[in-house]
Amino acid sequence: GSLKFEKFLNAYAAVLWQQANENRQNSTEKACFGISLPEEKLNDFRDEQIGQLQELMQEATKPNRQFNITESRKPTF
């Protein structure tokens, strides 16, 4: 349901935050963000939620970044 999806997004945001911090410390390596989602996990989501994930991916993979990772504190949700 919706609450399950919200929990997933919060956990995923925490993963991205951690990966961004690690990337900032190891800036010589190529950045790799995200996690693999098995197909059965995707089947749990509604079409609207899949659309939100696609929008997130499109924003995250734009050539020029819309944000600058300079914050040292963890974001609150």
Buried (B, 14 or more C-beta within 10 A) or exposed (E): EEEEBEEBBEEBEEEBBEBBBEBEEEEEEEEEEEEEEEEEEEEEBEEEBEEBBEEBEEEEEEEEEEEEEEEEEEEEE
